[in-house]
Amino acid sequence: MSLKHLKYCQPEFYKFSEDSLFLANESSKLIKDNFPKNYPIRGLDLCSGCGVVGIETMRQLENVFLFHFLELQGLFQGFFHKNTVFFLNQDERNKVKFYNSDFDSFSSSKLYSNIKYNLIVSNPPYFKKEKNREGADKRRNLCRFFSDSDFTKFLQFIFAFLDKKGIALFLGRDSEIEYDIKTFLEKKSKDFEIIKYKSVGLTSLFMGRFLDK
Ligand SMILES: C[S@@+](CC[C@H](N)C(=O)[O-])C[C@H]1O[C@@H](n2cnc3c(N)ncnc32)[C@H](O)[C@@H]1O
């Protein structure tokens, strides 16, 4: 399905691109290749915005047990809700939950300390403030740059919430995040890898997973 055929509700200041659909398509293909047919998928769309990545991933899978959406900006919740009503059936809607939180607070809350996901998909803010100019719209800047957090904390969140058998798929620009990934892996035990799986233009799709399953 191409971008112009997908009528997602989204705010004026941020519209998703083909990259989000690429991530959803690749994630669902990888799930089908890596897990048995009826394996219950416990998914998370991290930095979900209006929910396009998780919803489009869900629409291509038959074995979703639950799908959570974690997003810092509360104003996305109304758009997310409309999109679930438009794109998901009642059974699928019963499996989704939107958390309006930044991932650092989510990870330090005792409420969620036992959650593990076997699929984490994410199109995070991967630009660096040091290398790029911020715009006038604060809400849009939060979509492009981490504020009060950083890419290393994003990787730590994935490491903490990913099931040992799971896979995490996230987008990024090599020039912005490769150093963070390298440093993160050097400090971690050797049982976790992050590889560049595919590239489209300037954006790459990275895959994180545990090696010792
Ligand atoms: C590049 S946008 C992607 C949105 C959506 N996934 C898509 O593909 O259209 C990144 C999103 O991350 C959210 N975000 C930024 N910092 C965050 C944080 N610390 N915790 C959770 N979400 C965050 C932003 O508000 C924004 O919606």
The ligand as a MOL file (V3000), in Angstrom:
LIG
                    3D

  0  0  0     0  0            999 V3000
M  V30 BEGIN CTAB
M  V30 COUNTS 27 29 0 0 0
M  V30 BEGIN ATOM
M  V30 1 C 10.2500 10.5110 13.9360 0
M  V30 2 S 8.7570 10.6060 14.8960 0 CHG=1
M  V30 3 C 8.0330 9.0730 14.3620 0
M  V30 4 C 6.5820 8.9290 14.6570 0
M  V30 5 C 5.9690 7.6380 14.0610 0
M  V30 6 N 6.6070 6.4650 14.6300 0
M  V30 7 C 6.0950 7.6110 12.5570 0
M  V30 8 O 6.8240 6.7790 12.0290 0
M  V30 9 O 5.4680 8.4720 11.9320 0 CHG=-1
M  V30 10 C 9.3670 10.2620 16.5240 0
M  V30 11 C 8.3290 10.2600 17.6340 0
M  V30 12 O 9.0080 10.0080 18.8780 0
M  V30 13 C 8.3730 10.7740 19.9110 0
M  V30 14 N 9.3370 10.8820 21.0320 0
M  V30 15 C 10.3740 11.7530 21.1400 0
M  V30 16 N 11.0600 11.5390 22.2830 0
M  V30 17 C 10.4450 10.5030 22.9110 0
M  V30 18 C 10.6790 9.8120 24.1460 0
M  V30 19 N 11.7050 10.1640 24.9460 0
M  V30 20 N 9.8460 8.8080 24.5040 0
M  V30 21 C 8.8010 8.4620 23.6900 0
M  V30 22 N 8.5310 9.0760 22.5110 0
M  V30 23 C 9.3410 10.0830 22.1100 0
M  V30 24 C 8.0210 12.0650 19.2110 0
M  V30 25 O 7.0420 12.7970 19.8980 0
M  V30 26 C 7.5710 11.5540 17.8320 0
M  V30 27 O 6.1960 11.2900 17.8210 0
M  V30 END ATOM
M  V30 BEGIN BOND
M  V30 1 1 1 2
M  V30 2 1 2 3
M  V30 3 1 2 10
M  V30 4 1 3 4
M  V30 5 1 4 5
M  V30 6 1 5 6
M  V30 7 1 5 7
M  V30 8 2 7 8
M  V30 9 1 7 9
M  V30 10 1 10 11
M  V30 11 1 11 12
M  V30 12 1 11 26
M  V30 13 1 12 13
M  V30 14 1 13 14
M  V30 15 1 13 24
M  V30 16 1 14 15
M  V30 17 1 14 23
M  V30 18 2 15 16
M  V30 19 1 16 17
M  V30 20 1 17 18
M  V30 21 2 17 23
M  V30 22 1 18 19
M  V30 23 2 18 20
M  V30 24 1 20 21
M  V30 25 2 21 22
M  V30 26 1 22 23
M  V30 27 1 24 25
M  V30 28 1 24 26
M  V30 29 1 26 27
M  V30 END BOND
M  V30 END CTAB
M  END
